[in-house]
Amino acid sequence: MIDWLVKWRITEPRQFIRNNGTDFRNLENRLSPVVQAAFNEEVTKRTVRGVLAEEREKVMTDVRARLADEAKSFGIEIIDVRIKRVDFVADITDAVYRRMQSERQQVANELRSQGAAEGEKIRADAERQREVIVAEAYRDAQKIKGEGDAQASALYADAFGRDPQFAQFYRSLEAYRASFRNRSDVMVLDPSSEFFRAMRGGAISAPAAVAPAVRR
């Protein structure tokens, strides 16, 4: 679809009136098909890009040259030829838009695919770093715990070496803690057994009474 404009002037009044009469509309009706045919011949030799931009000026110049001889028979001279607008017909325009939409959709899908792949890569790298950090933290925690247990053992050993009765009492408490961990635990024992000695306050609570018994 080409919207064109032709500027002309009368050069041979007698020839003009003889062929067209005195009504300018007669000339316009006869000249329009000639101009349209000239545009068709020039446009079909070029690409869409050429008509729209690169060769637009050349198309107007060539059409003007084609009309020069035809104009003489009308008693006029072509002063200028201009293309006001170039567009596709409605059906072709819709097809072009659909094609453009399809191409943009394809590009969008490719970008989404690339983004998803990059996201998976980032998540995998983050997961790997997390596992490394957790492993290192667990290693450091175990190391610190081991050092703490070693220091605690050293302190217990030193304390137990200086006071054997305290050591016995502490081991009894640990045994109670392990035995009565849950409220639902049930044990059947003789109350007079050695297991409850610390609770009864035997040798541990009255150490002076133990020595004579040992010496006897």
C-alpha positions as protocol buffer text, in pm:
chain_id: "A"
residue {
  index: 1
  type: MET
  ca { x: 0 y: 0 z: 0 }
}
residue {
  index: 2
  type: ILE
  ca { x: 166 y: 319 z: -122 }
}
residue {
  index: 3
  type: ASP
  ca { x: 20 y: 659 z: -50 }
}
residue {
  index: 4
  type: TRP
  ca { x: 170 y: 890 z: -312 }
}
residue {
  index: 5
  type: LEU
  ca { x: 154 y: 1253 z: -418 }
}
residue {
  index: 6
  type: VAL
  ca { x: 218 y: 1399 z: -765 }
}
residue {
  index: 7
  type: LYS
  ca { x: 263 y: 1769 z: -829 }
}
residue {
  index: 8
  type: TRP
  ca { x: 202 y: 1886 z: -1186 }
}
residue {
  index: 9
  type: ARG
  ca { x: 136 y: 2197 z: -1385 }
}
residue {
  index: 10
  type: ILE
  ca { x: -20 y: 2273 z: -1721 }
}
residue {
  index: 11
  type: THR
  ca { x: 236 y: 2346 z: -1996 }
}
residue {
  index: 12
  type: GLU
  ca { x: 13 y: 2306 z: -2305 }
}
residue {
  index: 13
  type: PRO
  ca { x: -333 y: 2453 z: -2231 }
}
residue {
  index: 14
  type: ARG
  ca { x: -481 y: 2351 z: -2569 }
}
residue {
  index: 15
  type: GLN
  ca { x: -355 y: 1998 z: -2537 }
}
residue {
  index: 16
  type: PHE
  ca { x: -482 y: 1984 z: -2181 }
}
residue {
  index: 17
  type: ILE
  ca { x: -834 y: 2102 z: -2272 }
}
residue {
  index: 18
  type: ARG
  ca { x: -846 y: 1883 z: -2582 }
}
residue {
  index: 19
  type: ASN
  ca { x: -770 y: 1568 z: -2381 }
}
residue {
  index: 20
  type: ASN
  ca { x: -924 y: 1646 z: -2042 }
}
residue {
  index: 21
  type: GLY
  ca { x: -1174 y: 1924 z: -2085 }
}
residue {
  index: 22
  type: THR
  ca { x: -1187 y: 2199 z: -1827 }
}
residue {
  index: 23
  type: ASP
  ca { x: -1245 y: 1974 z: -1524 }
}
residue {
  index: 24
  type: PHE
  ca { x: -926 y: 1885 z: -1340 }
}
residue {
  index: 25
  type: ARG
  ca { x: -1092 y: 1571 z: -1206 }
}
residue {
  index: 26
  type: ASN
  ca { x: -1084 y: 1424 z: -1555 }
}
residue {
  index: 27
  type: LEU
  ca { x: -706 y: 1451 z: -1557 }
}
residue {
  index: 28
  type: GLU
  ca { x: -679 y: 1306 z: -1209 }
}
residue {
  index: 29
  type: ASN
  ca { x: -891 y: 1006 z: -1308 }
}
residue {
  index: 30
  type: ARG
  ca { x: -674 y: 938 z: -1613 }
}
residue {
  index: 31
  type: LEU
  ca { x: -341 y: 1016 z: -1449 }
}
residue {
  index: 32
  type: SER
  ca { x: -391 y: 806 z: -1134 }
}
residue {
  index: 33
  type: PRO
  ca { x: -373 y: 463 z: -1305 }
}
residue {
  index: 34
  type: VAL
  ca { x: -62 y: 574 z: -1495 }
}
residue {
  index: 35
  type: VAL
  ca { x: 111 y: 681 z: -1172 }
}
residue {
  index: 36
  type: GLN
  ca { x: 2 y: 364 z: -994 }
}
residue {
  index: 37
  type: ALA
  ca { x: 141 y: 147 z: -1276 }
}
residue {
  index: 38
  type: ALA
  ca { x: 472 y: 333 z: -1265 }
}
residue {
  index: 39
  type: PHE
  ca { x: 497 y: 278 z: -889 }
}
residue {
  index: 40
  type: ASN
  ca { x: 413 y: -92 z: -929 }
}
residue {
  index: 41
  type: GLU
  ca { x: 692 y: -140 z: -1182 }
}
residue {
  index: 42
  type: GLU
  ca { x: 949 y: 35 z: -963 }
}
residue {
  index: 43
  type: VAL
  ca { x: 842 y: -129 z: -635 }
}
residue {
  index: 44
  type: THR
  ca { x: 849 y: -484 z: -772 }
}
residue {
  index: 45
  type: LYS
  ca { x: 1217 y: -440 z: -859 }
}
residue {
  index: 46
  type: ARG
  ca { x: 1311 y: -369 z: -499 }
}
residue {
  index: 47
  type: THR
  ca { x: 1293 y: -524 z: -154 }
}
residue {
  index: 48
  type: VAL
  ca { x: 1068 y: -400 z: 123 }
}
residue {
  index: 49
  type: ARG
  ca { x: 1368 y: -251 z: 303 }
}
residue {
  index: 50
  type: GLY
  ca { x: 1467 y: -67 z: -13 }
}
residue {
  index: 51
  type: VAL
  ca { x: 1121 y: 82 z: -64 }
}
residue {
  index: 52
  type: LEU
  ca { x: 1087 y: 178 z: 302 }
}
residue {
  index: 53
  type: ALA
  ca { x: 1426 y: 339 z: 349 }
}
residue {
  index: 54
  type: GLU
  ca { x: 1733 y: 265 z: 142 }
}
residue {
  index: 55
  type: GLU
  ca { x: 1594 y: 332 z: -209 }
}
residue {
  index: 56
  type: ARG
  ca { x: 1291 y: 541 z: -128 }
}
residue {
  index: 57
  type: GLU
  ca { x: 1433 y: 852 z: -296 }
}
residue {
  index: 58
  type: LYS
  ca { x: 1539 y: 649 z: -601 }
}
residue {
  index: 59
  type: VAL
  ca { x: 1188 y: 508 z: -638 }
}
residue {
  index: 60
  type: MET
  ca { x: 1039 y: 859 z: -649 }
}
residue {
  index: 61
  type: THR
  ca { x: 1298 y: 977 z: -901 }
}
residue {
  index: 62
  type: ASP
  ca { x: 1244 y: 678 z: -1133 }
}
residue {
  index: 63
  type: VAL
  ca { x: 865 y: 714 z: -1120 }
}
residue {
  index: 64
  type: ARG
  ca { x: 896 y: 1080 z: -1212 }
}
residue {
  index: 65
  type: ALA
  ca { x: 1114 y: 986 z: -1510 }
}
residue {
  index: 66
  type: ARG
  ca { x: 859 y: 724 z: -1622 }
}
residue {
  index: 67
  type: LEU
  ca { x: 578 y: 980 z: -1612 }
}
residue {
  index: 68
  type: ALA
  ca { x: 763 y: 1244 z: -1812 }
}
residue {
  index: 69
  type: ASP
  ca { x: 656 y: 1119 z: -2156 }
}
residue {
  index: 70
  type: GLU
  ca { x: 303 y: 1030 z: -2048 }
}
residue {
  index: 71
  type: ALA
  ca { x: 254 y: 1375 z: -1901 }
}
residue {
  index: 72
  type: LYS
  ca { x: 319 y: 1544 z: -2237 }
}
residue {
  index: 73
  type: SER
  ca { x: 17 y: 1373 z: -2388 }
}
residue {
  index: 74
  type: PHE
  ca { x: -194 y: 1528 z: -2114 }
}
residue {
  index: 75
  type: GLY
  ca { x: -47 y: 1874 z: -2176 }
}
residue {
  index: 76
  type: ILE
  ca { x: 115 y: 1885 z: -1832 }
}
residue {
  index: 77
  type: GLU
  ca { x: 460 y: 1862 z: -1674 }
}
residue {
  index: 78
  type: ILE
  ca { x: 538 y: 1650 z: -1366 }
}
residue {
  index: 79
  type: ILE
  ca { x: 707 y: 1874 z: -1110 }
}
residue {
  index: 80
  type: ASP
  ca { x: 751 y: 1630 z: -823 }
}
residue {
  index: 81
  type: VAL
  ca { x: 660 y: 1280 z: -709 }
}
residue {
  index: 82
  type: ARG
  ca { x: 648 y: 1192 z: -340 }
}
residue {
  index: 83
  type: ILE
  ca { x: 580 y: 880 z: -134 }
}
residue {
  index: 84
  type: LYS
  ca { x: 379 y: 981 z: 172 }
}
residue {
  index: 85
  type: ARG
  ca { x: 344 y: 639 z: 332 }
}
residue {
  index: 86
  type: VAL
  ca { x: 430 y: 275 z: 258 }
}
residue {
  index: 87
  type: ASP
  ca { x: 253 y: -7 z: 439 }
}
residue {
  index: 88
  type: PHE
  ca { x: 146 y: -367 z: 393 }
}
residue {
  index: 89
  type: VAL
  ca { x: -209 y: -461 z: 311 }
}
residue {
  index: 90
  type: ALA
  ca { x: -414 y: -579 z: 611 }
}
residue {
  index: 91
  type: ASP
  ca { x: -366 y: -954 z: 551 }
}
residue {
  index: 92
  type: ILE
  ca { x: 8 y: -923 z: 509 }
}
residue {
  index: 93
  type: THR
  ca { x: 33 y: -692 z: 810 }
}
residue {
  index: 94
  type: ASP
  ca { x: -134 y: -952 z: 1029 }
}
residue {
  index: 95
  type: ALA
  ca { x: 100 y: -1221 z: 897 }
}
residue {
  index: 96
  type: VAL
  ca { x: 403 y: -1001 z: 965 }
}
residue {
  index: 97
  type: TYR
  ca { x: 285 y: -930 z: 1320 }
}
residue {
  index: 98
  type: ARG
  ca { x: 229 y: -1301 z: 1382 }
}
residue {
  index: 99
  type: ARG
  ca { x: 575 y: -1379 z: 1252 }
}
residue {
  index: 100
  type: MET
  ca { x: 728 y: -1107 z: 1469 }
}
residue {
  index: 101
  type: GLN
  ca { x: 534 y: -1238 z: 1769 }
}
residue {
  index: 102
  type: SER
  ca { x: 654 y: -1593 z: 1699 }
}
residue {
  index: 103
  type: GLU
  ca { x: 1016 y: -1476 z: 1671 }
}
residue {
  index: 104
  type: ARG
  ca { x: 992 y: -1276 z: 1993 }
}
residue {
  index: 105
  type: GLN
  ca { x: 831 y: -1575 z: 2167 }
}
residue {
  index: 106
  type: GLN
  ca { x: 1114 y: -1797 z: 2049 }
}
residue {
  index: 107
  type: VAL
  ca { x: 1372 y: -1551 z: 2181 }
}
residue {
  index: 108
  type: ALA
  ca { x: 1182 y: -1528 z: 2511 }
}
residue {
  index: 109
  type: ASN
  ca { x: 1175 y: -1908 z: 2542 }
}
residue {
  index: 110
  type: GLU
  ca { x: 1548 y: -1926 z: 2476 }
}
residue {
  index: 111
  type: LEU
  ca { x: 1614 y: -1661 z: 2739 }
}
residue {
  index: 112
  type: ARG
  ca { x: 1392 y: -1844 z: 2990 }
}
residue {
  index: 113
  type: SER
  ca { x: 1575 y: -2169 z: 2915 }
}
residue {
  index: 114
  type: GLN
  ca { x: 1912 y: -2003 z: 2962 }
}
residue {
  index: 115
  type: GLY
  ca { x: 1790 y: -1840 z: 3283 }
}
residue {
  index: 116
  type: ALA
  ca { x: 1662 y: -2172 z: 3417 }
}
residue {
  index: 117
  type: ALA
  ca { x: 1993 y: -2342 z: 3337 }
}
residue {
  index: 118
  type: GLU
  ca { x: 2187 y: -2060 z: 3502 }
}
residue {
  index: 119
  type: GLY
  ca { x: 1955 y: -2079 z: 3804 }
}
residue {
  index: 120
  type: GLU
  ca { x: 2016 y: -2453 z: 3838 }
}
residue {
  index: 121
  type: LYS
  ca { x: 2389 y: -2393 z: 3813 }
}
residue {
  index: 122
  type: ILE
  ca { x: 2376 y: -2126 z: 4085 }
}
residue {
  index: 123
  type: ARG
  ca { x: 2161 y: -2344 z: 4310 }
}
residue {
  index: 124
  type: ALA
  ca { x: 2393 y: -2643 z: 4262 }
}
residue {
  index: 125
  type: ASP
  ca { x: 2696 y: -2429 z: 4346 }
}
residue {
  index: 126
  type: ALA
  ca { x: 2520 y: -2285 z: 4652 }
}
residue {
  index: 127
  type: GLU
  ca { x: 2426 y: -2636 z: 4768 }
}
residue {
  index: 128
  type: ARG
  ca { x: 2783 y: -2753 z: 4725 }
}
residue {
  index: 129
  type: GLN
  ca { x: 2914 y: -2455 z: 4923 }
}
residue {
  index: 130
  type: ARG
  ca { x: 2654 y: -2524 z: 5193 }
}
residue {
  index: 131
  type: GLU
  ca { x: 2765 y: -2885 z: 5224 }
}
residue {
  index: 132
  type: VAL
  ca { x: 3129 y: -2779 z: 5246 }
}
residue {
  index: 133
  type: ILE
  ca { x: 3051 y: -2517 z: 5512 }
}
residue {
  index: 134
  type: VAL
  ca { x: 2841 y: -2763 z: 5715 }
}
residue {
  index: 135
  type: ALA
  ca { x: 3111 y: -3029 z: 5691 }
}
residue {
  index: 136
  type: GLU
  ca { x: 3380 y: -2785 z: 5800 }
}
residue {
  index: 137
  type: ALA
  ca { x: 3161 y: -2657 z: 6083 }
}
residue {
  index: 138
  type: TYR
  ca { x: 3093 y: -3015 z: 6200 }
}
residue {
  index: 139
  type: ARG
  ca { x: 3463 y: -3092 z: 6184 }
}
residue {
  index: 140
  type: ASP
  ca { x: 3552 y: -2783 z: 6387 }
}
residue {
  index: 141
  type: ALA
  ca { x: 3271 y: -2858 z: 6634 }
}
residue {
  index: 142
  type: GLN
  ca { x: 3393 y: -3214 z: 6683 }
}
residue {
  index: 143
  type: LYS
  ca { x: 3746 y: -3087 z: 6730 }
}
residue {
  index: 144
  type: ILE
  ca { x: 3636 y: -2832 z: 6990 }
}
residue {
  index: 145
  type: LYS
  ca { x: 3417 y: -3092 z: 7159 }
}
residue {
  index: 146
  type: GLY
  ca { x: 3707 y: -3335 z: 7170 }
}
residue {
  index: 147
  type: GLU
  ca { x: 3932 y: -3073 z: 7320 }
}
residue {
  index: 148
  type: GLY
  ca { x: 3663 y: -2988 z: 7575 }
}
residue {
  index: 149
  type: ASP
  ca { x: 3611 y: -3354 z: 7663 }
}
residue {
  index: 150
  type: ALA
  ca { x: 3984 y: -3397 z: 7704 }
}
residue {
  index: 151
  type: GLN
  ca { x: 4005 y: -3098 z: 7936 }
}
residue {
  index: 152
  type: ALA
  ca { x: 3700 y: -3220 z: 8127 }
}
residue {
  index: 153
  type: SER
  ca { x: 3852 y: -3567 z: 8161 }
}
residue {
  index: 154
  type: ALA
  ca { x: 4176 y: -3412 z: 8284 }
}
residue {
  index: 155
  type: LEU
  ca { x: 3986 y: -3205 z: 8539 }
}
residue {
  index: 156
  type: TYR
  ca { x: 3781 y: -3507 z: 8652 }
}
residue {
  index: 157
  type: ALA
  ca { x: 4092 y: -3721 z: 8679 }
}
residue {
  index: 158
  type: ASP
  ca { x: 4268 y: -3457 z: 8883 }
}
residue {
  index: 159
  type: ALA
  ca { x: 3965 y: -3408 z: 9108 }
}
residue {
  index: 160
  type: PHE
  ca { x: 3906 y: -3781 z: 9147 }
}
residue {
  index: 161
  type: GLY
  ca { x: 4274 y: -3842 z: 9224 }
}
residue {
  index: 162
  type: ARG
  ca { x: 4269 y: -3594 z: 9506 }
}
residue {
  index: 163
  type: ASP
  ca { x: 3936 y: -3711 z: 9651 }
}
residue {
  index: 164
  type: PRO
  ca { x: 3841 y: -4076 z: 9577 }
}
residue {
  index: 165
  type: GLN
  ca { x: 3518 y: -4045 z: 9780 }
}
residue {
  index: 166
  type: PHE
  ca { x: 3405 y: -3756 z: 9560 }
}
residue {
  index: 167
  type: ALA
  ca { x: 3483 y: -3968 z: 9256 }
}
residue {
  index: 168
  type: GLN
  ca { x: 3267 y: -4249 z: 9391 }
}
residue {
  index: 169
  type: PHE
  ca { x: 2988 y: -4005 z: 9472 }
}
residue {
  index: 170
  type: TYR
  ca { x: 3006 y: -3850 z: 9123 }
}
residue {
  index: 171
  type: ARG
  ca { x: 2992 y: -4191 z: 8954 }
}
residue {
  index: 172
  type: SER
  ca { x: 2688 y: -4277 z: 9165 }
}
residue {
  index: 173
  type: LEU
  ca { x: 2513 y: -3961 z: 9050 }
}
residue {
  index: 174
  type: GLU
  ca { x: 2594 y: -4041 z: 8689 }
}
residue {
  index: 175
  type: ALA
  ca { x: 2449 y: -4389 z: 8739 }
}
residue {
  index: 176
  type: TYR
  ca { x: 2131 y: -4240 z: 8887 }
}
residue {
  index: 177
  type: ARG
  ca { x: 2101 y: -3998 z: 8598 }
}
residue {
  index: 178
  type: ALA
  ca { x: 2135 y: -4277 z: 8343 }
}
residue {
  index: 179
  type: SER
  ca { x: 1890 y: -4504 z: 8528 }
}
residue {
  index: 180
  type: PHE
  ca { x: 1617 y: -4248 z: 8598 }
}
residue {
  index: 181
  type: ARG
  ca { x: 1632 y: -4062 z: 8268 }
}
residue {
  index: 182
  type: ASN
  ca { x: 1258 y: -4094 z: 8198 }
}
residue {
  index: 183
  type: ARG
  ca { x: 967 y: -4070 z: 8440 }
}
residue {
  index: 184
  type: SER
  ca { x: 820 y: -4387 z: 8298 }
}
residue {
  index: 185
  type: ASP
  ca { x: 1129 y: -4596 z: 8382 }
}
residue {
  index: 186
  type: VAL
  ca { x: 1065 y: -4870 z: 8639 }
}
residue {
  index: 187
  type: MET
  ca { x: 1338 y: -5049 z: 8837 }
}
residue {
  index: 188
  type: VAL
  ca { x: 1298 y: -5330 z: 9090 }
}
residue {
  index: 189
  type: LEU
  ca { x: 1586 y: -5315 z: 9340 }
}
residue {
  index: 190
  type: ASP
  ca { x: 1655 y: -5394 z: 9704 }
}
residue {
  index: 191
  type: PRO
  ca { x: 1656 y: -5060 z: 9887 }
}
residue {
  index: 192
  type: SER
  ca { x: 1950 y: -5181 z: 10096 }
}
residue {
  index: 193
  type: SER
  ca { x: 2165 y: -5256 z: 9788 }
}
residue {
  index: 194
  type: GLU
  ca { x: 2488 y: -5073 z: 9712 }
}
residue {
  index: 195
  type: PHE
  ca { x: 2315 y: -4892 z: 9425 }
}
residue {
  index: 196
  type: PHE
  ca { x: 2135 y: -4658 z: 9670 }
}
residue {
  index: 197
  type: ARG
  ca { x: 2430 y: -4610 z: 9902 }
}
residue {
  index: 198
  type: ALA
  ca { x: 2484 y: -4250 z: 9795 }
}
residue {
  index: 199
  type: MET
  ca { x: 2117 y: -4170 z: 9853 }
}
residue {
  index: 200
  type: ARG
  ca { x: 2126 y: -4317 z: 10199 }
}
residue {
  index: 201
  type: GLY
  ca { x: 2425 y: -4097 z: 10283 }
}
residue {
  index: 202
  type: GLY
  ca { x: 2642 y: -4390 z: 10376 }
}
residue {
  index: 203
  type: ALA
  ca { x: 3021 y: -4379 z: 10364 }
}
residue {
  index: 204
  type: ILE
  ca { x: 3018 y: -4075 z: 10141 }
}
residue {
  index: 205
  type: SER
  ca { x: 2822 y: -3848 z: 10373 }
}
residue {
  index: 206
  type: ALA
  ca { x: 3005 y: -3973 z: 10685 }
}
residue {
  index: 207
  type: PRO
  ca { x: 3354 y: -4070 z: 10579 }
}
residue {
  index: 208
  type: ALA
  ca { x: 3486 y: -4086 z: 10936 }
}
residue {
  index: 209
  type: ALA
  ca { x: 3266 y: -4386 z: 11009 }
}
residue {
  index: 210
  type: VAL
  ca { x: 3411 y: -4582 z: 10719 }
}
residue {
  index: 211
  type: ALA
  ca { x: 3776 y: -4580 z: 10826 }
}
residue {
  index: 212
  type: PRO
  ca { x: 3738 y: -4785 z: 11148 }
}
residue {
  index: 213
  type: ALA
  ca { x: 3522 y: -5034 z: 10959 }
}
residue {
  index: 214
  type: VAL
  ca { x: 3793 y: -5076 z: 10700 }
}
residue {
  index: 215
  type: ARG
  ca { x: 4067 y: -5114 z: 10960 }
}
residue {
  index: 216
  type: ARG
  ca { x: 3866 y: -5387 z: 11141 }
}
